[in-house]
Amino acid sequence: SFDVLANLRRSEPPHHKTPGELAASSMMSTGGMTFRVDKLEEEGLVTRAPSAEDRRVVNVGLTKAGLRLIDGVIETHLQREAALLQEFNESEQALLSSLLSRLEASTRGAGLAEVVDG
C-alpha cells in the first residue's frame, strides 16, 4: 500500500494514474495492483474515476486523506533513513549509493523489474 500511495504522490497533481501505469511503475502485476487499489479505496485513501479524456480509462487518485497519510509517512520514512545513514561517513554513503544504483540497474537488465507481485 505504501508503494501505491507513494507512486501516486510522486505523480503530478492531481496525483492520479491508471491502474496499468501504477502496476508498471511499481513492478507489480495488474492483479496485485487491483487488490491493493481495492483495499486503499475501501480505506478512503484513493478513488477511482473515469478519465475526462476517455471514459473507457479509469484513473486512480489520492483522496485528501490519502495525501495527508502518505505525506506523514514519507516524512517519518525520510527521518529514519537519515538516522540509518548517519552510521556511514561521507565516502561510505557515496559507495552505498553507487552500489544501490548498480543493483537497481541490474534488476532492470535482468527483467526483474517487469512483473513482481509483492
Secondary structure as GFF3:
##gff-version 3
##sequence-region A 1 118
A	DSSP	alpha_helix	2	10	.	.	.	ID=ss1
A	DSSP	beta_strand	16	17	.	.	.	ID=ss2
A	DSSP	alpha_helix	19	25	.	.	.	ID=ss3
A	DSSP	alpha_helix	30	42	.	.	.	ID=ss4
A	DSSP	beta_strand	46	50	.	.	.	ID=ss5
A	DSSP	beta_strand	58	62	.	.	.	ID=ss6
A	DSSP	alpha_helix	64	85	.	.	.	ID=ss7
A	DSSP	alpha_helix	90	109	.	.	.	ID=ss8
###
